[in-house]
Amino acid sequence: MKWSNVKLIFSREMRDQMRDRRTLFTVAVLPLILYPLMGMAMLQVSQFMREHPTDIWIVGAENLPESPALVVDGEINSKFANEKDQRLMQLVASQEDDREFKSLIQSFKENSKAHGSHLIDQLLDQQMASRNVDLAVVIPSVINSPRVVGADNGQREPPKIYIFHNSAKDKSKIAAQRFSDVIAAWQKTFVTDVLHENNVPQTLIRGVDVTNTDVADKAGVSAAMWSKILPFIVMIWSLTGAFYPAIDLCAGEKERGTFETLLSSPAQRSEIAIGKLMTVISFSMATALLNLLSMAVTGLFVYSRLTGGMEGLSMGPPPVSAILWLVIALIPISGLFSAVALAAAAFARSSKEGQYYLVPLMMISMPLMMIPMLPAAKLDLGTSLIPVSGLMLLLRGLIEGQYEQSLQFFAPVCGVTLVCCWLSVRWVIYQFNSETVLFRASERFGVGAWVKQIASQRSELPSVGNALLCCIMILVLSFFVSFSLGGVPDSFMSFAKVSIAQLVTTVLVPALFMAVMLSKNPWKSLRLNPCSVPIACAAVIMAICFHPLFMVFRELVMVVYPLTGDMTGFESAFENIMAGAPGVWAILLVMAILPAVIEELAFRGFILSGLESLKNKWQAIAIASLFFGLSHSIIQQSVITGVVGIILGIIAVQTRSILPCILYHATHNSLTVLLSQAQSHHVDGSPFLSRILQSPEDVGYEYNIVATVVMGVLAIGLLFWLIKFPPAEKAKKSEGPVAKDLETLGHQTAEA
Amino acid sequence: MIHVRKLRKSYQDLQSGAFTALDGISFDAMPGQVYGLLGPNGAGKTTALRILSTVLRPTSGTAIINGFDVNESPEKIRHQIGFVSTNTAIYDRMTAWELVQYFGRLYGMDDDNLQIRMEHLFERFQMNDIRNVLGSKMSTGMKQKVSIARAIIHDPPVLIFDEATSGLDILVAREVLRTVEQLADQGKCVIFSSHIMTEVRRLCHRIAIMSHGRILAEGSIEDISQEFRENDIEELFYQIISKHEQEQQRSVLSG
């Protein structure tokens, strides 16, 4: 790669984008005007919310006591509301001769329990609407003065005041909020007066004085708030800022016809991709920074106006360290989003088509950005390994000043982020090297023609598209079937039925159906080739030797992603179900052998055969393993099976048969089942088992360290032997020239 | 200079399945020659030229350009060619001067040589008035002039013109044709695709008539005319293409 070309392309694209009014508007002008405008609108709305007077209709005001007086001269008593609130609560005088009013009071007097009934609510709603009031306060019976109430010594039921509001109307909600503050203050005075009349000390009704103190300093509160807002703003704007230039630089260039000019120049595709990527990153960072700056300044101004004068709600500016961390984090964030946006934009034929890709990209990114906003989200090894979310949580910790805890997970977060950046850059370069992406014709998709094409042009083995379609079908079917099957089964037999039905419908049927429909040679597509006895034995030995290592890996996964309370409960229910099995053979059949056969047919059979068309066996194995992991619904299981899938993939590719894979898979599953079922009399009775197993806390068995190391070394050795000396190649070589000629002849005959 | 052998290119199409755009074409073009590729729309001309300019990779077959194979040394070939087509637009937000300079630098020219060459080309194509005009403000003729200047800034031995006069007014089209003639006179090997027969008769030393990804007739215009006993090139083109179409229909009907 010539960096002089990259620099040249980068400077041209930068200049080009700087001359584009639309880009400049989105990147620079919009953030500078958008937030002040939004702030202004917010201030006006809040002003409306605060300043708009509300009408309160008091029904039966004459029933209120003279002291403490709630209403004085047709206004709320100034003792219970400040001057502004007093002005904003306009009391509507009730008419003594109003028939409806009288009937309303009457209905309350006759049956106070009627309050809350549908008819009274309806009547009040109608009355409020016809009188154009926001709140109705009904005092159905006379409320005696504190002196009289005090004399009763609390013998009688306390009088009632009913407040009616309409939560569907904002003005009514505001009126209710204002009036409830007033009535609470009035009630407190009333009770104080009653106590005073009875010579009861005020402290008697308080019981215990509870003091709630916020020990956070002002800067800490401010940092905690900023730490939630700022990373989100940075992420969302770096994605948006990347997307529009990416569309213009790829889809826009295709549309204008300048892309072909560039492709015929001596600049390599990778140089073009990197040059454009650097431009998109620059714009992504600039957009995020300008938005951040504009939002922070406007937000501070608006917030200070909104909360001015209210104690405890003042907010300081974001700490300088927060800005610093955000700027540092912005580089990988923008890198990642820019690469993803550029790769997506390279696929689009036109700017219009490119814009359609923004929504799915947002839909994928948003959950990753929202996870860290959840109150329970915290940075640990598990969350640090989630792309984007881990970085956001790390940023949150750093902004809040929790350096010690955050730096513990600095390495995994950086590692994951850099791997994601690297993968996305590779994707961009791949897109720029792919003719089908760059010169995608405007193909009209017709279902009929497509089906006809599938039927008429089936090839020997499935294509990559067929394989991916099968993966997606398995995932979608698993999702719906797992929901339709309901909760935990109550017996082993029902568990067995559900498991087998689920495996057959969601994994076996799609794989077999697609192998028959989409390939000429379903047998070969499912990799049902024979394998020699030594290879079969080697697969079983490898499974046995790898098992201790996988148990260690399983423990590690459980530490990183511990089981939730629900899952632990499920585990104990599962143990009870297993206890009801007719024998270990039944458990092995349902949990080890059948899943091994079915999953291998699908994942190492049809799917891996299709993915091998990628011409890169490692890519094929990685993708098949990823989907194999995803097909297991629990995250811990997905991680473990994903790694097992890599070994199974290597075995399948190197031996060209799924039979050793089935043997490996079945052995692996069986050993896991047997280890969980192992009892002391089994282990103690076998000299071999007692040498390799231990029970540290007398709860279940695990492999001891010596067995783990020795068997692990043997397993890795076997795997390397398989990679280095693939039996499939040997078989091909041993076929010799005659076999090759026959194969060629076969192809020629087929073509003829 | 250009040796094309059994060049084949096929695509996958969602609607029609596998589609062969080029079906094993072969031809040779020499320095100082203008080699014409003729054919109706969809004949495979643009695909062939895109492969020669290394924008696309062939499915099979090869093309050797100035000693370099398109499959093995596409980067080296890009230094040997200049590519102008109806699709090779110019950047809207770049001036004529900036655009030619940009490509000169991509071709690895040093600043002094680039400056001299640019002054020469801007003078030759009378583009000094539009030096600082942005692409979006240029007329179609101006754009094509800039496009040609861009393609020959590094003085390549091979030039590829893909329907370079389509959509141009007669004055600009004539200027483009004159430029092609001059380039051939300078010893450049020019591949010129068109479906305007008068242009082909005026410019091309040899032609290949293409349809459905195949070459149906190849040689000098005189030789092909004699073979088909037809002097009018437009009529000649029509006869060859329609005869091929009929043969195709017959083979489809006979299964």
HADDOCK unambig.tbl for C-alpha pairs under 7 A between the chains (distance, minus, plus):
assign (segid A and resid 5 and name CA) (segid B and resid 106 and name CA) 6.26 0.50 0.50
assign (segid A and resid 16 and name CA) (segid B and resid 93 and name CA) 5.74 0.50 0.50
assign (segid A and resid 16 and name CA) (segid B and resid 94 and name CA) 6.98 0.50 0.50
assign (segid A and resid 19 and name CA) (segid B and resid 93 and name CA) 6.45 0.50 0.50
assign (segid A and resid 256 and name CA) (segid B and resid 89 and name CA) 6.63 0.50 0.50
assign (segid A and resid 257 and name CA) (segid B and resid 87 and name CA) 5.14 0.50 0.50
assign (segid A and resid 257 and name CA) (segid B and resid 88 and name CA) 5.58 0.50 0.50
assign (segid A and resid 257 and name CA) (segid B and resid 89 and name CA) 5.05 0.50 0.50
assign (segid A and resid 258 and name CA) (segid B and resid 88 and name CA) 5.72 0.50 0.50
assign (segid A and resid 258 and name CA) (segid B and resid 89 and name CA) 4.97 0.50 0.50
assign (segid A and resid 258 and name CA) (segid B and resid 90 and name CA) 5.78 0.50 0.50
assign (segid A and resid 258 and name CA) (segid B and resid 91 and name CA) 6.40 0.50 0.50
assign (segid A and resid 260 and name CA) (segid B and resid 88 and name CA) 6.08 0.50 0.50
assign (segid A and resid 261 and name CA) (segid B and resid 88 and name CA) 5.12 0.50 0.50
assign (segid A and resid 263 and name CA) (segid B and resid 55 and name CA) 5.96 0.50 0.50
assign (segid A and resid 264 and name CA) (segid B and resid 53 and name CA) 6.00 0.50 0.50
assign (segid A and resid 264 and name CA) (segid B and resid 54 and name CA) 6.65 0.50 0.50
assign (segid A and resid 264 and name CA) (segid B and resid 55 and name CA) 5.73 0.50 0.50
assign (segid A and resid 264 and name CA) (segid B and resid 78 and name CA) 6.36 0.50 0.50
assign (segid A and resid 264 and name CA) (segid B and resid 83 and name CA) 6.91 0.50 0.50
assign (segid A and resid 265 and name CA) (segid B and resid 78 and name CA) 5.94 0.50 0.50
assign (segid A and resid 265 and name CA) (segid B and resid 106 and name CA) 6.98 0.50 0.50
assign (segid A and resid 266 and name CA) (segid B and resid 75 and name CA) 5.85 0.50 0.50
assign (segid A and resid 266 and name CA) (segid B and resid 78 and name CA) 5.14 0.50 0.50
assign (segid A and resid 266 and name CA) (segid B and resid 79 and name CA) 6.09 0.50 0.50
assign (segid A and resid 266 and name CA) (segid B and resid 106 and name CA) 6.43 0.50 0.50
assign (segid A and resid 266 and name CA) (segid B and resid 107 and name CA) 6.03 0.50 0.50
assign (segid A and resid 267 and name CA) (segid B and resid 106 and name CA) 6.48 0.50 0.50
assign (segid A and resid 435 and name CA) (segid B and resid 56 and name CA) 6.66 0.50 0.50
assign (segid A and resid 443 and name CA) (segid B and resid 13 and name CA) 6.93 0.50 0.50
assign (segid A and resid 443 and name CA) (segid B and resid 14 and name CA) 6.44 0.50 0.50
assign (segid A and resid 443 and name CA) (segid B and resid 15 and name CA) 6.76 0.50 0.50
assign (segid A and resid 444 and name CA) (segid B and resid 15 and name CA) 6.27 0.50 0.50
assign (segid A and resid 445 and name CA) (segid B and resid 14 and name CA) 6.09 0.50 0.50
assign (segid A and resid 445 and name CA) (segid B and resid 15 and name CA) 5.83 0.50 0.50
assign (segid A and resid 446 and name CA) (segid B and resid 15 and name CA) 6.25 0.50 0.50
assign (segid A and resid 449 and name CA) (segid B and resid 15 and name CA) 5.67 0.50 0.50
assign (segid A and resid 450 and name CA) (segid B and resid 14 and name CA) 6.39 0.50 0.50
assign (segid A and resid 450 and name CA) (segid B and resid 15 and name CA) 6.16 0.50 0.50
assign (segid A and resid 453 and name CA) (segid B and resid 17 and name CA) 5.87 0.50 0.50
